[in-house]
Amino acid sequence: MTTKLFGEPVRRREDARLITGKGRYLDDIGAQALAAAFVRSPHAHARITDIDVEGALDVEGLVAIYTYEDLTGPMAEPLPVLIPHPQLHAPRTGYPLANGEVNHVGEPVVMVVATDRYIAEDAAERIVVSYEELPVVVGVDAARDAAAAVHEEIPDNVAARHHQETGDVEAALAGSPRTLSFTQYIERSACMPLEGKGVHARWDPADASLRVYSSTQASTSVRAAIAAKLELSLEDVEVIAPDVGGGFGVKIVHPWPEELLVPMAAIRLGHEVKWAEDRREHFIGSAHERQQRQEITVGFDDEGRITALDVHAWHDNGAYTPYGIIVPIVTATQLVGPYAIPVYRVVVESVYTNTVIVTPYRGAGRPQGCFAMERTMDRIADVLGLDRAEVRRRNLIQADQFPYDHHLTFQDGRPVIYDSGDYPGLLAKLEALVDWPGIEERRAEAASRGKLLGAGMALYVEGTGPGPYEGGHVQVLGSGKVLVSTGLTSQGQGHETSFAQIVASELGVPIEDVEVTTGDTRRFPYAVGTFASRAAVMSGNAIALAARGVREKALRIAAEVLEADPDDLEIADSVVGVKGTPGATIPLRTVAVLSNPLRYAFDEAAKQATQFARAGSDDKPPVAEGDAPGLEHRDYYSPIRSTFASGAHAAVVEIDPTTWEIDVVSYAVVHDCGNVVNPMIVEGQVHGGVAQGVAGALYERMAYDADGQLQNASFMDFLMPYASEVPDVVIDHQQTPSPLNPLGIKGAGEAGVIPGTAAIASAIEDATGRRIASMPISPTELYDVMRSPNAELTAAAGRRTGVGA
Amino acid sequence: MTSVDTERSITVTVNGVPREATVPVRRLLSDALRHDLGLTGTHVGCEHGVCGACTVLVDGSPVRSCLVFAVQVDGASVTTVEGLAHDDHQGGQVLHPVQEAFRECHALQCGFCTPGFLVTIAAGLEARDRTAEITEEEVDEIVGGNLCRCTGYANIKKAVRHAAATMKDAG
C-alpha cells in the first residue's frame, strides 16, 4: 500500500456534480415520460364497493387507468413477504392495487397515466371510489385489545410472536435480591428522505427489454421482483438506482406497488412512464417505524448488577408485513447492548394496525431496544441511589471477554456473538467528554438562572454488516483508468469516495484514476442492498478483495516482463517496479494492455499487445490455462456473521419551567466502528444520525387519530428539525477493529440515531425528577407530566431537594 | 382546466440567459424550471414551501419555487443552482465560494436539499457586509429555513462560516 488513502478525510468525489445541480435524481430522468398518479384510500379500513372512472375519461391528456381488475398473473397476487420467518405465523401483504379491501389511508387503489402529472392528478381526482367503512385499529394498545381486527381472519391482530430466551428467567427473577417492573412506550416516526420514492420505466419493444430507474436501496432485488411479477426473463430487465435523495431504510422495502405498476404501464403503453412520489404520498403511502409498548422486569443485586431480564414488547407493524419481523428481531437481540445479562427472555408480539406499514428506519428496532435497556439501567440506579454511569459500568462486558456470545439469534439468522469492542473504554471516554462528574455543578448554575438542567447517557451495540454477501469488480483499463463497481446502492453515504479510497490504497493508484459505480445491475448484477450499516463492511471488503486480485495478476504479468519475482514488485502511483531497483518499471496501464493478448491494434497502446509485438513462450498459449484476458477481478465478501459496532452518547438538557421547552445544551458521542475508511464521512454519518435521534426524542411523531387519519402528513405539521433544533455535537472516537473482515471495519450508518431517545429521556427525568415513560415528549406533554398528580417522582428527586418542585 | 386559453407565454432571464416558455397558468415555477427549461438542479422536496429544496433567486431574493406560479416571474430574473458558478472563459467553471465550502466542509450527503441551501446561503452572504466577521446568529439565520435530513446541519453551518471567510478574504 503505497498510496495511503485509507483512513484519510478525502473530500467527496460525488460532490462536484451535486453542488452544481448536475446530480441525476429520479425525477430528473425521462423528460418525455408519461406521468403516473394514484388514487389512494381515504379510509383506514374499508371494503371497496365500486370504482367509477367515468368522470375521468374526458380529461384531455388521459392515457390509461388501471385498477385491480387490470392486473394479471403474478401482478394479481399479493406482494411478496420479503423476509419469511417461522415465527411470522400470520404474514399479510397488500396488492399492487387494492383488491376489494383497504387497510390503511394511502393504500393505492387506482393508477392513472396521463401526458403530465398535473393532468394525471386531474383525472385521479375525478375517479369516484365507493367504500363501506370497517372498524379501525390504531395504536399498539388497540391492536392488543383486539376489539376489532385489521385482517378478519386474524382476530387477535398478532402477525408474529418472536421469542428468544437464554435460560430460565422466572427462576432467575425469583432468586434475584431485587426486582422492578415497568411499562413504557415509544412512538412512530419515519425516515423522511428529502427525495421521496420514484420510478421511471422504459420498454424497448424491438428487443423486448425493460430499463427501470428506481430511487431504491436495493436495485438488484427490485430487478428480480419486477422480472418475477411481470413474467420477464431476468436478463431482459435492468434496474438502476440513480442519485438517490436519501433513504434511511424506507427505500430498502421493495417491490413497492409503484415499482411494479410503472413498468407494467410502460410495457402495456409502449411508452416511458414515470412516477415521483409527492410529500403527502410519502407520509401516507410509504413506511414508518418505532411504535412499541414495552413491559420490562429486571432482577438485580444490591450493587446494581443485573441477574435476569424479562421483556415483553408489542410492536406495531402497521397494515402489512412485507419486511417480515426484522424490526422486532432487531429490538429483541440488540436490546442487551454492551451488557452481560445472565438470563434474558424476550417476547415481541408484532401486531397489525390500520396504519402505514412499519419497516426499518435508520436504527431499525435498535432505538427501541436501547430505550428499554438504558432506561432499565436508569431505574436500577435510581432505586439503589447509585450513579447511573456506575451501574452501567458494573454490568458491562469487559474488553477481555470477546468474542462474547449472547446466545441469541440475530436478524441474519446468525448468532449474536460480539466480535470485538471495549465498552468500559467507551464509557470512560464519554464521562470525560461530557464531564459527567461536573453535571451537579452545571445543574446548580442552571438553577441560578431559573432553569432545570439534567443529564442522561445511553450506550449501544449495533450489529452491522450482515450478510449474506456483496461483491466487487475492479478493472484496470489500458488508459490507466480503474473501473470499480458493486451492486449495492448509495443514498448519500459517499461510496464513490470511500470505495475509491480502498481501491487506491490496495492497488497503489491515484484516486483520480478510480471511478466507482454502485447500484446499477448492468455493471454488477449480484447484490443484496444498502441497509443495516453494511455498505462499507460488505462492499468495502468485497472491493478490497477484488483489488487484491487485480494486484496479484498485475504483479504476475509485470514479473514476466521485468523478469523478476512477483514478490519483489510493488505498485506505486500506477507504476509497477522492482523494490529497491530504480528504472525497472512498467506502468500499470501497460500491464493492463498486455493482459489482453490482441490480434488487432486500435491505438498506440494496443500495439504492444498484438501477436507480433508481445513477448511470450511459443510453448504456452497466449492466455494461460485458468487465466482470463483483461486486468480485472471480481470477488465477493460473505461474512460468517455480523460485526458489532458500539458507542455511548450523553445528552444534557435545560428545561424552562415556564414554557417547559426542552433545550439540548450538550450532546456528546463516543463512537467505535473499527477501522475507519474516511473519518470525515463517518463523522457526517454520526451528525446526521444524532439529528434524527434528537428528532425522534423531542419533535417527530406520526399523529394518527382514532379513525386512522394521519393528522400531520406534511412538513408543516410533522416537526422535522431545522438547524435551530439540532444541538452541537462533540465526538470522540475509539477503534477496535473487527477480526471478522479483511479491512477490520464495522458499520457506521445508523449508529448516531440509536441512543438519542434513551439519553434524552434520562436527561429530562434527571432534570425534572419525574418519571419519563413515553417518548417522544413535547413541551406540552412535559407540562402535563409536571402538572399530573399521578406523575411518578424519581427517588433521585426525593434525595435532591428543590428539583422538580 | 388544461385548455389552450389557460396557457401563457412568458419570458424569464434564467441564469443570465433570456428564456421563453409557454406554460399553463397553473404550472409551478419549480416544475417550469425543471420540466420546461430542463434545469433539474432545482429539487422539489415537499411542494408546500417548508423544506426549501426548491429555493431559487428571483431578482436576487430567495423564493420557494414550489409556491410561485411560473407566470408570476414573467419578466423577472431567476438564478438557480446551475447559475451560481461562473465561466472561467477557459472551458471551465469557477465555483461560488459557498459551493467550494460545501465540498470542503462535507456539508452535503445525498445532495437533494443542497441546491436550495446553496442559493439561499449565496444570497444571504452576498446581502451582508462581507468585510465583517460572520456571527453565529447570522449563520443560524441564513440556514434556518431549509430542511436537511442527512447532515444534522453542523457541516452546513461550518460551510457558511467557511464561505463567509473566503468572501471576506476576497474582499
Interface residues (C-beta under 8 A of the other chain):
Chain A: R11 R12 E14 D15 A16 L18 I19 T20 G21 K22 G23 R24 Y25 D27 D28 A31 V59 E60 G61 D116 Y118 I119 D122 C191 M192 P193 L194 E195 D243 V244 G245 G246 G247 F248 D278 R279 Q491 G492 Q493 G494 M680 I681 E683 G684 H687 G688 G689 V690 A691 Q692 S714 F715 M716 M720 Y722 A723 S724 V726 D728 V729 G752
Chain B: M1 T2 S3 P24 R26 R27 R34 H35 G38 L39 T40 G41 T42 H43 V44 G45 C46 E47 H48 V50 C51 A53 T80 V81 E82 L84 A85 Q93 L95 Q99 F102 R103 E104 H106 L108 Q109 C110 G111 F112 C113 T114 P115 L118 D140 V143 G144 G145 N146 L147 C148 R149 C150 T151 G152 Y153 A154 N155 I156 K157
